[in-house]
């Protein structure tokens, strides 16, 4: 099965957060791994914000892309079907509508996973309030 890697998981792995080893072990169970350009951008932004030495979002993006290449994580496109699913997810689970309080990036991560019949790898408790396994 395909595994969609959310920005929260990418950041945790790259920043070597406490959950990174667990996330890598989960990732090893799936040969096909993917993320999206939106998740890459979110990762880059977080890396720039978390860096001890100031780095640009562009530098954060380059770092995220290096990690994706090293971990064999492909990049899936955002098409009309994904956008439609993300809109549905926002209406159902978005901030102000549901305890999951999904933001735009979360809605697109969910939508990418759902439209690609993928499992979702993430850190945090946002998605546990959804029907995403």
mmCIF file of the C-alpha atoms, coordinates in Angstrom:
data_MODEL
# 
_entry.id   MODEL 
# 
loop_
_atom_site.group_PDB 
_atom_site.id 
_atom_site.type_symbol 
_atom_site.label_atom_id 
_atom_site.label_alt_id 
_atom_site.label_comp_id 
_atom_site.label_asym_id 
_atom_site.label_entity_id 
_atom_site.label_seq_id 
_atom_site.pdbx_PDB_ins_code 
_atom_site.Cartn_x 
_atom_site.Cartn_y 
_atom_site.Cartn_z 
_atom_site.occupancy 
_atom_site.B_iso_or_equiv 
_atom_site.pdbx_formal_charge 
_atom_site.auth_seq_id 
_atom_site.auth_comp_id 
_atom_site.auth_asym_id 
_atom_site.auth_atom_id 
_atom_site.pdbx_PDB_model_num 
ATOM 1   C CA . UNK A 1 1   ? 0.000   0.000  0.000  1.00 0.00 ? 1   UNK A CA 1 
ATOM 2   C CA . UNK A 1 2   ? 1.079   3.578  -0.590 1.00 0.00 ? 2   UNK A CA 1 
ATOM 3   C CA . UNK A 1 3   ? 1.953   5.810  2.351  1.00 0.00 ? 3   UNK A CA 1 
ATOM 4   C CA . UNK A 1 4   ? 1.309   9.551  2.147  1.00 0.00 ? 4   UNK A CA 1 
ATOM 5   C CA . UNK A 1 5   ? 3.811   11.402 4.345  1.00 0.00 ? 5   UNK A CA 1 
ATOM 6   C CA . UNK A 1 6   ? 2.341   14.555 5.880  1.00 0.00 ? 6   UNK A CA 1 
ATOM 7   C CA . UNK A 1 7   ? 4.453   17.638 6.596  1.00 0.00 ? 7   UNK A CA 1 
ATOM 8   C CA . UNK A 1 8   ? 4.193   17.000 10.339 1.00 0.00 ? 8   UNK A CA 1 
ATOM 9   C CA . UNK A 1 9   ? 5.925   13.637 9.892  1.00 0.00 ? 9   UNK A CA 1 
ATOM 10  C CA . UNK A 1 10  ? 8.560   15.067 7.552  1.00 0.00 ? 10  UNK A CA 1 
ATOM 11  C CA . UNK A 1 11  ? 9.401   17.845 9.996  1.00 0.00 ? 11  UNK A CA 1 
ATOM 12  C CA . UNK A 1 12  ? 9.597   15.406 12.914 1.00 0.00 ? 12  UNK A CA 1 
ATOM 13  C CA . UNK A 1 13  ? 11.982  13.166 10.957 1.00 0.00 ? 13  UNK A CA 1 
ATOM 14  C CA . UNK A 1 14  ? 14.203  15.935 9.599  1.00 0.00 ? 14  UNK A CA 1 
ATOM 15  C CA . UNK A 1 15  ? 14.332  17.777 12.946 1.00 0.00 ? 15  UNK A CA 1 
ATOM 16  C CA . UNK A 1 16  ? 15.048  14.468 14.726 1.00 0.00 ? 16  UNK A CA 1 
ATOM 17  C CA . UNK A 1 17  ? 12.134  14.962 17.111 1.00 0.00 ? 17  UNK A CA 1 
ATOM 18  C CA . UNK A 1 18  ? 11.259  12.302 19.690 1.00 0.00 ? 18  UNK A CA 1 
ATOM 19  C CA . UNK A 1 19  ? 8.818   10.590 17.295 1.00 0.00 ? 19  UNK A CA 1 
ATOM 20  C CA . UNK A 1 20  ? 11.286  10.390 14.403 1.00 0.00 ? 20  UNK A CA 1 
ATOM 21  C CA . UNK A 1 21  ? 12.422  6.796  15.009 1.00 0.00 ? 21  UNK A CA 1 
ATOM 22  C CA . UNK A 1 22  ? 8.838   5.549  15.251 1.00 0.00 ? 22  UNK A CA 1 
ATOM 23  C CA . UNK A 1 23  ? 7.855   7.424  12.085 1.00 0.00 ? 23  UNK A CA 1 
ATOM 24  C CA . UNK A 1 24  ? 10.825  5.955  10.197 1.00 0.00 ? 24  UNK A CA 1 
ATOM 25  C CA . UNK A 1 25  ? 9.886   2.443  11.355 1.00 0.00 ? 25  UNK A CA 1 
ATOM 26  C CA . UNK A 1 26  ? 6.327   2.938  10.112 1.00 0.00 ? 26  UNK A CA 1 
ATOM 27  C CA . UNK A 1 27  ? 7.668   4.312  6.843  1.00 0.00 ? 27  UNK A CA 1 
ATOM 28  C CA . UNK A 1 28  ? 9.858   1.235  6.304  1.00 0.00 ? 28  UNK A CA 1 
ATOM 29  C CA . UNK A 1 29  ? 6.734   -0.939 6.131  1.00 0.00 ? 29  UNK A CA 1 
ATOM 30  C CA . UNK A 1 30  ? 5.616   0.664  2.863  1.00 0.00 ? 30  UNK A CA 1 
ATOM 31  C CA . UNK A 1 31  ? 7.619   0.485  -0.353 1.00 0.00 ? 31  UNK A CA 1 
ATOM 32  C CA . UNK A 1 32  ? 5.620   3.242  -2.031 1.00 0.00 ? 32  UNK A CA 1 
ATOM 33  C CA . UNK A 1 33  ? 5.839   6.593  -0.281 1.00 0.00 ? 33  UNK A CA 1 
ATOM 34  C CA . UNK A 1 34  ? 4.585   9.925  -1.468 1.00 0.00 ? 34  UNK A CA 1 
ATOM 35  C CA . UNK A 1 35  ? 3.976   13.474 -0.324 1.00 0.00 ? 35  UNK A CA 1 
ATOM 36  C CA . UNK A 1 36  ? 2.781   16.626 -2.098 1.00 0.00 ? 36  UNK A CA 1 
ATOM 37  C CA . UNK A 1 37  ? 4.187   19.975 -3.093 1.00 0.00 ? 37  UNK A CA 1 
ATOM 38  C CA . UNK A 1 38  ? 1.987   21.563 -0.439 1.00 0.00 ? 38  UNK A CA 1 
ATOM 39  C CA . UNK A 1 39  ? 3.416   19.271 2.252  1.00 0.00 ? 39  UNK A CA 1 
ATOM 40  C CA . UNK A 1 40  ? 6.938   20.063 1.015  1.00 0.00 ? 40  UNK A CA 1 
ATOM 41  C CA . UNK A 1 41  ? 6.235   23.784 1.294  1.00 0.00 ? 41  UNK A CA 1 
ATOM 42  C CA . UNK A 1 42  ? 4.804   23.351 4.803  1.00 0.00 ? 42  UNK A CA 1 
ATOM 43  C CA . UNK A 1 43  ? 7.891   21.346 5.760  1.00 0.00 ? 43  UNK A CA 1 
ATOM 44  C CA . UNK A 1 44  ? 10.219  23.993 4.327  1.00 0.00 ? 44  UNK A CA 1 
ATOM 45  C CA . UNK A 1 45  ? 8.422   26.748 6.203  1.00 0.00 ? 45  UNK A CA 1 
ATOM 46  C CA . UNK A 1 46  ? 8.628   24.812 9.474  1.00 0.00 ? 46  UNK A CA 1 
ATOM 47  C CA . UNK A 1 47  ? 12.322  24.033 8.961  1.00 0.00 ? 47  UNK A CA 1 
ATOM 48  C CA . UNK A 1 48  ? 13.075  27.714 8.345  1.00 0.00 ? 48  UNK A CA 1 
ATOM 49  C CA . UNK A 1 49  ? 11.191  28.636 11.509 1.00 0.00 ? 49  UNK A CA 1 
ATOM 50  C CA . UNK A 1 50  ? 12.829  25.910 13.645 1.00 0.00 ? 50  UNK A CA 1 
ATOM 51  C CA . UNK A 1 51  ? 16.402  26.412 12.446 1.00 0.00 ? 51  UNK A CA 1 
ATOM 52  C CA . UNK A 1 52  ? 18.882  27.709 15.019 1.00 0.00 ? 52  UNK A CA 1 
ATOM 53  C CA . UNK A 1 53  ? 20.739  29.480 12.240 1.00 0.00 ? 53  UNK A CA 1 
ATOM 54  C CA . UNK A 1 54  ? 18.380  31.549 10.100 1.00 0.00 ? 54  UNK A CA 1 
ATOM 55  C CA . UNK A 1 55  ? 17.605  29.836 6.808  1.00 0.00 ? 55  UNK A CA 1 
ATOM 56  C CA . UNK A 1 56  ? 15.223  30.819 4.052  1.00 0.00 ? 56  UNK A CA 1 
ATOM 57  C CA . UNK A 1 57  ? 12.137  28.834 3.154  1.00 0.00 ? 57  UNK A CA 1 
ATOM 58  C CA . UNK A 1 58  ? 13.912  28.072 -0.147 1.00 0.00 ? 58  UNK A CA 1 
ATOM 59  C CA . UNK A 1 59  ? 16.798  26.514 1.799  1.00 0.00 ? 59  UNK A CA 1 
ATOM 60  C CA . UNK A 1 60  ? 14.281  24.601 3.903  1.00 0.00 ? 60  UNK A CA 1 
ATOM 61  C CA . UNK A 1 61  ? 12.692  23.333 0.703  1.00 0.00 ? 61  UNK A CA 1 
ATOM 62  C CA . UNK A 1 62  ? 16.049  22.128 -0.615 1.00 0.00 ? 62  UNK A CA 1 
ATOM 63  C CA . UNK A 1 63  ? 16.612  20.275 2.670  1.00 0.00 ? 63  UNK A CA 1 
ATOM 64  C CA . UNK A 1 64  ? 13.138  18.712 2.544  1.00 0.00 ? 64  UNK A CA 1 
ATOM 65  C CA . UNK A 1 65  ? 13.729  17.599 -1.050 1.00 0.00 ? 65  UNK A CA 1 
ATOM 66  C CA . UNK A 1 66  ? 17.062  16.000 -0.079 1.00 0.00 ? 66  UNK A CA 1 
ATOM 67  C CA . UNK A 1 67  ? 15.326  14.048 2.670  1.00 0.00 ? 67  UNK A CA 1 
ATOM 68  C CA . UNK A 1 68  ? 12.513  12.972 0.341  1.00 0.00 ? 68  UNK A CA 1 
ATOM 69  C CA . UNK A 1 69  ? 15.059  11.697 -2.160 1.00 0.00 ? 69  UNK A CA 1 
ATOM 70  C CA . UNK A 1 70  ? 16.989  9.840  0.544  1.00 0.00 ? 70  UNK A CA 1 
ATOM 71  C CA . UNK A 1 71  ? 13.803  8.253  1.919  1.00 0.00 ? 71  UNK A CA 1 
ATOM 72  C CA . UNK A 1 72  ? 12.403  7.423  -1.541 1.00 0.00 ? 72  UNK A CA 1 
ATOM 73  C CA . UNK A 1 73  ? 9.370   9.662  -1.065 1.00 0.00 ? 73  UNK A CA 1 
ATOM 74  C CA . UNK A 1 74  ? 7.825   10.667 -4.386 1.00 0.00 ? 74  UNK A CA 1 
ATOM 75  C CA . UNK A 1 75  ? 5.822   13.825 -5.001 1.00 0.00 ? 75  UNK A CA 1 
ATOM 76  C CA . UNK A 1 76  ? 2.180   13.461 -5.998 1.00 0.00 ? 76  UNK A CA 1 
ATOM 77  C CA . UNK A 1 77  ? 0.383   16.158 -7.940 1.00 0.00 ? 77  UNK A CA 1 
ATOM 78  C CA . UNK A 1 78  ? -2.613  18.185 -6.880 1.00 0.00 ? 78  UNK A CA 1 
ATOM 79  C CA . UNK A 1 79  ? -5.351  17.807 -9.477 1.00 0.00 ? 79  UNK A CA 1 
ATOM 80  C CA . UNK A 1 80  ? -9.055  18.658 -9.567 1.00 0.00 ? 80  UNK A CA 1 
ATOM 81  C CA . UNK A 1 81  ? -10.017 15.413 -7.802 1.00 0.00 ? 81  UNK A CA 1 
ATOM 82  C CA . UNK A 1 82  ? -7.670  16.203 -4.915 1.00 0.00 ? 82  UNK A CA 1 
ATOM 83  C CA . UNK A 1 83  ? -8.945  19.795 -4.731 1.00 0.00 ? 83  UNK A CA 1 
ATOM 84  C CA . UNK A 1 84  ? -12.546 18.543 -4.666 1.00 0.00 ? 84  UNK A CA 1 
ATOM 85  C CA . UNK A 1 85  ? -11.728 16.088 -1.874 1.00 0.00 ? 85  UNK A CA 1 
ATOM 86  C CA . UNK A 1 86  ? -9.851  18.791 0.076  1.00 0.00 ? 86  UNK A CA 1 
ATOM 87  C CA . UNK A 1 87  ? -12.938 21.019 -0.126 1.00 0.00 ? 87  UNK A CA 1 
ATOM 88  C CA . UNK A 1 88  ? -15.091 18.175 1.194  1.00 0.00 ? 88  UNK A CA 1 
ATOM 89  C CA . UNK A 1 89  ? -12.584 17.572 4.000  1.00 0.00 ? 89  UNK A CA 1 
ATOM 90  C CA . UNK A 1 90  ? -12.578 21.276 4.926  1.00 0.00 ? 90  UNK A CA 1 
ATOM 91  C CA . UNK A 1 91  ? -16.370 21.287 5.124  1.00 0.00 ? 91  UNK A CA 1 
ATOM 92  C CA . UNK A 1 92  ? -16.375 18.202 7.337  1.00 0.00 ? 92  UNK A CA 1 
ATOM 93  C CA . UNK A 1 93  ? -13.185 18.450 9.443  1.00 0.00 ? 93  UNK A CA 1 
ATOM 94  C CA . UNK A 1 94  ? -11.854 21.977 8.976  1.00 0.00 ? 94  UNK A CA 1 
ATOM 95  C CA . UNK A 1 95  ? -11.135 24.583 11.624 1.00 0.00 ? 95  UNK A CA 1 
ATOM 96  C CA . UNK A 1 96  ? -14.390 25.932 12.996 1.00 0.00 ? 96  UNK A CA 1 
ATOM 97  C CA . UNK A 1 97  ? -16.346 22.915 11.774 1.00 0.00 ? 97  UNK A CA 1 
ATOM 98  C CA . UNK A 1 98  ? -15.015 19.957 13.747 1.00 0.00 ? 98  UNK A CA 1 
ATOM 99  C CA . UNK A 1 99  ? -12.741 19.001 16.692 1.00 0.00 ? 99  UNK A CA 1 
ATOM 100 C CA . UNK A 1 100 ? -10.070 17.873 14.189 1.00 0.00 ? 100 UNK A CA 1 
ATOM 101 C CA . UNK A 1 101 ? -9.597  21.540 13.236 1.00 0.00 ? 101 UNK A CA 1 
ATOM 102 C CA . UNK A 1 102 ? -7.722  20.676 10.028 1.00 0.00 ? 102 UNK A CA 1 
ATOM 103 C CA . UNK A 1 103 ? -5.907  23.544 8.318  1.00 0.00 ? 103 UNK A CA 1 
ATOM 104 C CA . UNK A 1 104 ? -5.397  23.863 4.570  1.00 0.00 ? 104 UNK A CA 1 
ATOM 105 C CA . UNK A 1 105 ? -2.276  21.690 4.516  1.00 0.00 ? 105 UNK A CA 1 
ATOM 106 C CA . UNK A 1 106 ? -4.010  19.021 6.597  1.00 0.00 ? 106 UNK A CA 1 
ATOM 107 C CA . UNK A 1 107 ? -7.020  19.045 4.266  1.00 0.00 ? 107 UNK A CA 1 
ATOM 108 C CA . UNK A 1 108 ? -4.770  18.521 1.255  1.00 0.00 ? 108 UNK A CA 1 
ATOM 109 C CA . UNK A 1 109 ? -2.769  15.778 3.015  1.00 0.00 ? 109 UNK A CA 1 
ATOM 110 C CA . UNK A 1 110 ? -6.000  13.959 3.826  1.00 0.00 ? 110 UNK A CA 1 
ATOM 111 C CA . UNK A 1 111 ? -7.265  14.488 0.265  1.00 0.00 ? 111 UNK A CA 1 
ATOM 112 C CA . UNK A 1 112 ? -4.027  13.257 -1.318 1.00 0.00 ? 112 UNK A CA 1 
ATOM 113 C CA . UNK A 1 113 ? -4.061  10.145 0.856  1.00 0.00 ? 113 UNK A CA 1 
ATOM 114 C CA . UNK A 1 114 ? -7.742  9.461  0.205  1.00 0.00 ? 114 UNK A CA 1 
ATOM 115 C CA . UNK A 1 115 ? -7.647  9.952  -3.585 1.00 0.00 ? 115 UNK A CA 1 
ATOM 116 C CA . UNK A 1 116 ? -4.512  7.793  -3.866 1.00 0.00 ? 116 UNK A CA 1 
ATOM 117 C CA . UNK A 1 117 ? -5.858  5.025  -1.588 1.00 0.00 ? 117 UNK A CA 1 
ATOM 118 C CA . UNK A 1 118 ? -2.910  5.657  0.705  1.00 0.00 ? 118 UNK A CA 1 
ATOM 119 C CA . UNK A 1 119 ? -2.370  5.465  4.423  1.00 0.00 ? 119 UNK A CA 1 
ATOM 120 C CA . UNK A 1 120 ? -1.477  8.754  6.089  1.00 0.00 ? 120 UNK A CA 1 
ATOM 121 C CA . UNK A 1 121 ? 1.699   9.160  8.155  1.00 0.00 ? 121 UNK A CA 1 
ATOM 122 C CA . UNK A 1 122 ? 1.492   12.149 10.464 1.00 0.00 ? 122 UNK A CA 1 
ATOM 123 C CA . UNK A 1 123 ? 2.491   13.471 13.875 1.00 0.00 ? 123 UNK A CA 1 
ATOM 124 C CA . UNK A 1 124 ? -0.039  14.969 16.258 1.00 0.00 ? 124 UNK A CA 1 
ATOM 125 C CA . UNK A 1 125 ? -3.670  14.474 17.078 1.00 0.00 ? 125 UNK A CA 1 
ATOM 126 C CA . UNK A 1 126 ? -5.507  16.322 14.303 1.00 0.00 ? 126 UNK A CA 1 
ATOM 127 C CA . UNK A 1 127 ? -6.215  13.334 12.079 1.00 0.00 ? 127 UNK A CA 1 
ATOM 128 C CA . UNK A 1 128 ? -7.291  11.020 14.922 1.00 0.00 ? 128 UNK A CA 1 
ATOM 129 C CA . UNK A 1 129 ? -10.563 12.965 14.956 1.00 0.00 ? 129 UNK A CA 1 
ATOM 130 C CA . UNK A 1 130 ? -11.244 12.035 11.309 1.00 0.00 ? 130 UNK A CA 1 
ATOM 131 C CA . UNK A 1 131 ? -12.138 8.789  9.553  1.00 0.00 ? 131 UNK A CA 1 
ATOM 132 C CA . UNK A 1 132 ? -8.577  8.506  8.201  1.00 0.00 ? 132 UNK A CA 1 
ATOM 133 C CA . UNK A 1 133 ? -7.005  5.283  9.538  1.00 0.00 ? 133 UNK A CA 1 
# 
